[in-house]
Amino acid sequence: MKLSCLQENLNKGLSIVGRAVATRTTLPITQNVLIQTDESRLKLAATNLEMAVSCWIGAKIEEEGAITVPARLLTEFVNLLPNDQINITLTKNTLKLKCARFETKINGLDAQDFPPIPKVGDGATTKIEAEALRTGIGQVAFAAATEESRPVLTGVQFEFEKDKLTMAAADGFRLGVHNTTLLSPVSSKVAIIIPARALNELSRFLADQEEPVEVTVNQQKSQVLFHLKNIEMVSQLIQGTFPNYSQLIPQSYQSRAVIDVAEFLQAIKMASIFARDGSGIVRVEMLPGAEPTPGKIKISARAEEIGENESEIDALIDGEAAKIAFNAKYVSDVLGVIHQKQVALETTTSSSPGVIRPMGVDNYVHVVMPMFVQW
């Protein structure tokens, strides 16, 4: 193998595939990155056996070849090189890199021993706008469980039907559901569960994407492929049945407050400082105003040994006065991913779930379970 490429391109490519490099593994070669010539480009690939990422960068190829080398070592070295041309040559299993006045040799392992990157061929295929997919992932993936006790909850359910995609995630205490439109409809309904970890990595790649993303689901192989410009990501699917979440979303409310997102988030964060020692509980009171004055939302938290905090913000309140308590983190998490200026908070009783919906759009809903407190 003999080729040359720009340090900037190689550095970016290594940072992309590096997200899939195995950290703790019984198969040492999965801590390596595959470097392979592919026609007139250089292909980089990494896998942790649950997820595989491939990336193509521009290069001047003089001789074909392939090798795997330790990912962390190569990434750290390339990152420190000047922004100049890198000349790469492979002799047996030793990769030589030369850039400006810097030169290194890295011992690698044969590319034949690298786990094959899955090829997701047949299956349901569709396309979606990159920004729409990124927004959807951002609004639901954080609600997935991190504990492995119920594997299906560590993933996000993707439900494709005609030209609609519904993404849902829940961890038993909260539920996020986001709907978006597909650019090409699917012929039959498909429901899969994708690990939230893989989607969080995909979301990083989508930040620079302008072209639509092609999604291929192969349920027989239990794999999904996301094809971006110059990047491909394959993820294993989580086996099992996702809970029937639609019955968890309250269909009516007794009290509804329309609140400024920034003010609400600031008040919740202030209260959370005092809520740290008290199970993270913040109390929310809806106080309707006499016409024509707007109502108020009172947000408070108290910790026996530290003290207490109380904030008031204006709100348009529909219905009767209400009290409900939440885990502060769950509320600040959802407010942090809403792009609209206002949200509606809907409640029924202090022991019923609270519902948060952004104003002006109807494609996102978030349900938060209440905390039980003595008022």
C-alpha positions as CSV (number, residue, x, y, z in Angstrom):
1,M,0.0,0.0,0.0
2,K,1.3,3.4,-0.9
3,L,-0.8,6.6,-0.8
4,S,-0.9,10.3,0.3
5,C,-3.7,12.3,1.9
6,L,-4.2,15.5,3.9
7,Q,-3.7,15.4,7.7
8,E,-7.0,17.3,8.1
9,N,-8.9,14.7,6.2
10,L,-7.3,11.7,7.9
11,N,-7.7,13.3,11.3
12,K,-11.4,13.9,10.7
13,G,-11.9,10.4,9.4
14,L,-10.2,8.8,12.4
15,S,-12.3,10.8,14.8
16,I,-15.5,9.6,13.0
17,V,-14.7,5.9,13.0
18,G,-13.1,6.1,16.5
19,R,-16.5,6.3,18.0
20,A,-17.0,2.6,17.1
21,V,-13.6,1.3,18.4
22,A,-14.0,-1.3,21.2
23,T,-12.8,-0.1,24.6
24,R,-13.1,-3.2,26.8
25,T,-13.0,-6.3,24.7
26,T,-11.9,-10.0,24.6
27,L,-11.0,-9.5,20.9
28,P,-7.9,-7.2,20.8
29,I,-8.2,-6.5,17.0
30,T,-11.4,-4.6,17.6
31,Q,-9.3,-1.9,19.3
32,N,-7.7,-1.4,15.9
33,V,-8.8,0.7,12.9
34,L,-8.9,-0.8,9.4
35,I,-7.1,1.2,6.8
36,Q,-7.9,0.1,3.3
37,T,-7.6,1.5,-0.2
38,D,-10.9,1.6,-2.0
39,E,-10.6,2.5,-5.7
40,S,-9.5,6.2,-5.6
41,R,-10.3,6.7,-1.9
42,L,-9.0,5.6,1.5
43,K,-11.5,3.6,3.6
44,L,-11.3,3.7,7.4
45,A,-13.4,1.3,9.5
46,A,-13.9,0.3,13.1
47,T,-16.3,-2.0,15.0
48,N,-17.1,-3.0,18.5
49,L,-19.2,-5.9,17.2
50,E,-22.4,-4.1,18.1
51,M,-21.8,-1.1,15.9
52,A,-19.6,-0.6,12.9
53,V,-18.6,2.7,11.3
54,S,-16.9,3.1,7.9
55,C,-15.7,6.4,6.5
56,W,-14.1,7.3,3.1
57,I,-11.7,10.2,2.6
58,G,-10.0,11.6,-0.5
59,A,-6.5,10.2,-1.2
60,K,-3.9,9.8,-4.0
61,I,-3.6,6.0,-4.2
62,E,-0.4,4.6,-5.8
63,E,-0.6,1.0,-4.5
64,E,-3.5,-0.9,-3.2
65,G,-3.4,-2.5,0.3
66,A,-5.0,-2.9,3.7
67,I,-3.9,-3.1,7.4
68,T,-5.3,-2.7,10.9
69,V,-3.4,-0.6,13.4
70,P,-4.1,0.5,17.1
71,A,-6.8,3.1,16.7
72,R,-5.9,5.2,19.7
73,L,-2.2,5.3,18.9
74,L,-2.8,6.3,15.3
75,T,-5.4,8.9,16.2
76,E,-3.3,10.6,18.8
77,F,-0.3,10.7,16.5
78,V,-2.2,12.1,13.4
79,N,-3.9,14.7,15.6
80,L,-0.5,16.2,16.6
81,L,0.8,16.4,13.0
82,P,0.9,19.7,11.1
83,N,-1.9,20.4,8.6
84,D,0.1,19.1,5.6
85,Q,0.3,16.1,3.3
86,I,0.8,12.7,4.9
87,N,2.6,10.0,2.9
88,I,1.6,6.5,3.9
89,T,3.4,3.3,2.9
90,L,2.9,-0.3,4.1
91,T,5.7,-2.8,4.3
92,K,4.6,-6.3,5.4
93,N,2.6,-5.4,8.6
94,T,4.3,-2.1,9.4
95,L,2.6,1.2,8.5
96,K,4.9,4.1,7.9
97,L,3.6,7.7,8.0
98,K,5.7,10.7,7.0
99,C,4.4,14.3,7.3
100,A,6.7,17.4,7.0
101,R,9.6,16.6,9.3
102,F,7.8,13.9,11.3
103,E,7.9,10.2,10.7
104,T,6.6,7.1,12.5
105,K,6.3,3.4,12.1
106,I,3.3,1.5,13.6
107,N,3.1,-2.3,13.8
108,G,-0.3,-3.6,12.7
109,L,-2.3,-6.8,12.4
110,D,-3.4,-8.4,9.1
111,A,-6.6,-6.9,7.7
112,Q,-7.8,-10.5,7.0
113,D,-8.2,-11.0,10.7
114,F,-10.4,-7.9,11.2
115,P,-14.1,-8.7,11.9
116,P,-16.0,-8.3,8.6
117,I,-18.1,-5.1,8.5
118,P,-21.7,-6.2,8.1
119,K,-23.3,-5.7,4.7
120,V,-27.0,-4.8,5.0
121,G,-28.3,-5.6,1.6
122,D,-31.9,-6.7,1.3
123,G,-34.5,-5.1,3.5
124,A,-36.8,-2.1,3.8
125,T,-35.1,1.0,2.5
126,T,-36.2,4.6,2.9
127,K,-34.7,8.1,3.0
128,I,-35.0,10.9,5.6
129,E,-33.7,14.5,5.9
130,A,-30.6,14.5,8.0
131,E,-31.7,17.4,10.2
132,A,-35.1,15.8,10.8
133,L,-33.4,12.6,11.9
134,R,-31.0,14.4,14.1
135,T,-33.8,16.4,15.8
136,G,-35.8,13.3,16.4
137,I,-32.8,11.4,18.0
138,G,-32.0,14.5,20.1
139,Q,-35.5,14.6,21.5
140,V,-36.0,11.0,22.4
141,A,-32.6,9.1,22.9
142,F,-31.8,10.7,26.3
143,A,-35.0,9.2,27.7
144,A,-33.8,5.6,27.0
145,A,-32.7,3.5,30.0
146,T,-29.0,3.2,30.9
147,E,-29.5,0.1,33.1
148,E,-29.3,-3.2,31.2
149,S,-31.9,-4.9,33.4
150,R,-34.6,-4.4,30.6
151,P,-32.6,-4.4,27.3
152,V,-35.5,-3.1,25.2
153,L,-35.6,0.1,27.2
154,T,-31.9,0.8,26.4
155,G,-33.0,1.4,22.8
156,V,-35.2,3.7,20.8
157,Q,-38.1,2.2,18.9
158,F,-38.2,3.3,15.2
159,E,-41.6,2.6,13.6
160,F,-41.8,3.1,9.9
161,E,-45.2,3.3,8.3
162,K,-45.9,4.7,4.9
163,D,-44.2,8.1,4.9
164,K,-44.1,8.4,8.7
165,L,-41.3,7.6,11.2
166,T,-42.2,7.5,14.9
167,M,-39.3,7.4,17.4
168,A,-40.0,6.5,21.0
169,A,-37.8,5.9,24.1
170,A,-38.7,5.3,27.8
171,D,-36.9,4.3,30.9
172,G,-39.9,3.7,33.2
173,F,-39.9,7.2,34.6
174,R,-40.3,9.2,31.4
175,L,-41.3,8.8,27.8
176,G,-40.4,10.8,24.6
177,V,-42.2,10.3,21.3
178,H,-41.2,12.2,18.1
179,N,-42.9,12.0,14.7
180,T,-41.3,13.0,11.4
181,T,-41.8,12.5,7.7
182,L,-39.9,10.1,5.4
183,L,-38.8,11.3,2.0
184,S,-39.7,7.9,0.5
185,P,-42.5,5.8,1.9
186,V,-42.0,2.2,3.0
187,S,-44.1,-0.6,1.4
188,S,-45.0,-2.2,4.8
189,K,-44.9,-1.3,8.4
190,V,-41.6,-2.0,10.1
191,A,-40.8,-1.6,13.9
192,I,-37.3,-2.0,15.2
193,I,-35.4,-1.1,18.4
194,I,-32.0,0.5,17.9
195,P,-29.5,0.9,20.8
196,A,-29.6,4.5,22.0
197,R,-25.8,4.5,22.2
198,A,-25.5,3.9,18.5
199,L,-28.0,6.6,17.7
200,N,-26.1,9.2,19.8
201,E,-23.0,8.4,17.7
202,L,-25.1,8.7,14.5
203,S,-26.4,12.1,15.7
204,R,-22.8,13.4,15.8
205,F,-22.2,12.4,12.2
206,L,-25.5,14.1,11.1
207,A,-24.4,17.6,12.2
208,D,-22.3,18.1,9.0
209,Q,-24.7,16.3,6.6
210,E,-26.8,18.1,4.1
211,E,-27.8,15.2,1.9
212,P,-30.7,12.9,2.9
213,V,-29.8,9.8,4.9
214,E,-30.6,6.4,3.4
215,V,-31.9,3.9,6.0
216,T,-31.9,0.1,5.3
217,V,-33.5,-2.3,7.8
218,N,-32.7,-6.0,7.5
219,Q,-34.8,-7.8,10.2
220,Q,-33.5,-11.2,9.2
221,K,-30.0,-10.2,10.1
222,S,-31.2,-8.0,12.9
223,Q,-29.3,-5.0,11.5
224,V,-29.9,-1.4,10.4
225,L,-27.7,0.6,8.0
226,F,-27.5,4.4,7.9
227,H,-25.8,5.6,4.7
228,L,-24.6,9.2,4.8
229,K,-22.3,11.0,2.4
230,N,-18.8,9.4,2.9
231,I,-20.0,7.6,6.1
232,E,-21.8,4.3,6.7
233,M,-22.9,3.1,10.1
234,V,-24.3,-0.4,10.8
235,S,-25.9,-1.3,14.2
236,Q,-27.2,-4.5,15.6
237,L,-30.9,-4.3,16.7
238,I,-32.2,-5.0,20.2
239,Q,-34.4,-8.1,20.2
240,G,-37.7,-8.0,22.1
241,T,-41.0,-6.1,22.1
242,F,-41.1,-2.4,23.0
243,P,-43.8,-1.5,25.5
244,N,-47.2,-0.2,24.2
245,Y,-46.4,3.4,25.1
246,S,-49.4,5.1,23.5
247,Q,-51.5,4.1,26.5
248,L,-49.1,6.0,28.8
249,I,-49.8,9.4,27.2
250,P,-52.8,11.1,29.0
251,Q,-55.5,12.1,26.5
252,S,-56.9,14.9,28.6
253,Y,-55.9,17.3,31.4
254,Q,-57.4,19.3,34.2
255,S,-54.7,22.1,34.3
256,R,-52.6,23.4,31.5
257,A,-49.9,26.1,31.7
258,V,-48.1,27.7,28.7
259,I,-44.7,28.7,29.9
260,D,-41.6,30.4,28.4
261,V,-39.0,27.6,27.9
262,A,-35.9,29.6,28.9
263,E,-37.6,31.0,32.1
264,F,-38.9,27.5,33.0
265,L,-35.5,25.9,32.5
266,Q,-33.7,28.6,34.5
267,A,-36.2,28.2,37.4
268,I,-35.9,24.4,37.3
269,K,-32.1,24.6,37.3
270,M,-32.1,27.0,40.3
271,A,-34.4,24.7,42.2
272,S,-32.3,21.6,41.3
273,I,-29.3,23.1,43.2
274,F,-31.4,22.8,46.4
275,A,-33.0,19.6,45.3
276,R,-29.7,17.6,45.1
277,D,-29.9,16.5,48.8
278,G,-33.6,15.8,48.5
279,S,-33.9,13.1,45.8
280,G,-33.8,15.8,43.1
281,I,-37.4,16.7,43.7
282,V,-38.8,20.1,42.5
283,R,-42.3,21.2,43.2
284,V,-44.4,22.9,40.6
285,E,-47.6,24.8,41.5
286,M,-50.0,26.3,38.9
287,L,-51.8,29.4,40.1
288,P,-54.4,30.7,37.7
289,G,-54.7,34.5,37.7
290,A,-58.0,36.4,37.8
291,E,-59.0,37.7,34.3
292,P,-57.3,39.4,32.5
293,T,-54.0,38.9,34.4
294,P,-52.0,35.9,33.5
295,G,-51.4,33.1,36.0
296,K,-48.2,32.1,37.7
297,I,-46.1,29.0,38.0
298,K,-44.3,28.6,41.4
299,I,-41.2,26.3,41.3
300,S,-39.6,25.4,44.6
301,A,-37.3,22.9,46.3
302,R,-36.1,22.4,49.8
303,A,-33.4,20.5,51.6
304,E,-33.6,20.2,55.3
305,E,-29.9,21.0,56.1
306,I,-29.3,23.6,53.3
307,G,-32.4,25.7,52.9
308,E,-35.0,26.3,50.2
309,N,-35.5,28.0,46.9
310,E,-38.6,29.4,45.3
311,S,-39.2,31.1,41.9
312,E,-42.2,32.5,40.2
313,I,-42.7,32.8,36.4
314,D,-45.7,34.1,34.4
315,A,-47.8,31.5,32.6
316,L,-51.1,31.3,30.7
317,I,-53.1,28.8,32.8
318,D,-56.1,27.0,31.6
319,G,-58.1,25.0,34.2
320,E,-57.8,24.9,37.9
321,A,-54.9,25.4,40.4
322,A,-52.7,22.3,40.5
323,K,-49.6,20.9,42.3
324,I,-47.2,18.3,41.0
325,A,-43.6,17.3,41.8
326,F,-41.0,16.1,39.4
327,N,-37.4,14.9,39.3
328,A,-35.6,18.1,38.3
329,K,-33.2,16.3,35.9
330,Y,-36.1,14.8,33.9
331,V,-37.7,18.2,33.4
332,S,-34.5,20.1,32.6
333,D,-33.5,17.3,30.1
334,V,-36.6,17.7,28.0
335,L,-36.6,21.5,28.2
336,G,-33.0,21.4,26.9
337,V,-34.0,19.7,23.6
338,I,-37.1,21.8,22.8
339,H,-36.3,24.4,20.1
340,Q,-39.6,26.3,20.4
341,K,-39.9,29.4,22.7
342,Q,-42.9,28.1,24.7
343,V,-44.1,24.7,26.1
344,A,-47.4,23.5,27.5
345,L,-47.3,21.6,30.8
346,E,-50.4,19.5,31.3
347,T,-51.4,17.8,34.5
348,T,-54.5,15.9,35.8
349,T,-53.6,15.1,39.5
350,S,-50.5,15.3,41.6
351,S,-50.1,11.5,41.2
352,S,-50.7,11.4,37.4
353,P,-48.0,11.8,34.8
354,G,-47.2,15.3,33.6
355,V,-47.1,16.0,29.9
356,I,-44.8,18.5,28.2
357,R,-45.5,19.6,24.6
358,P,-43.7,22.3,22.6
359,M,-46.1,25.0,21.3
360,G,-46.5,25.5,17.6
361,V,-45.7,21.9,16.6
362,D,-47.6,18.7,17.1
363,N,-44.8,16.1,16.4
364,Y,-43.3,15.8,19.9
365,V,-44.7,14.8,23.3
366,H,-42.9,14.0,26.5
367,V,-44.4,12.3,29.6
368,V,-42.8,12.6,33.0
369,M,-43.9,10.5,36.0
370,P,-44.6,12.5,39.2
371,M,-42.7,12.2,42.5
372,F,-44.7,11.7,45.6
373,V,-44.2,14.5,48.2
374,Q,-46.0,15.9,51.3
375,W,-47.4,19.3,50.4
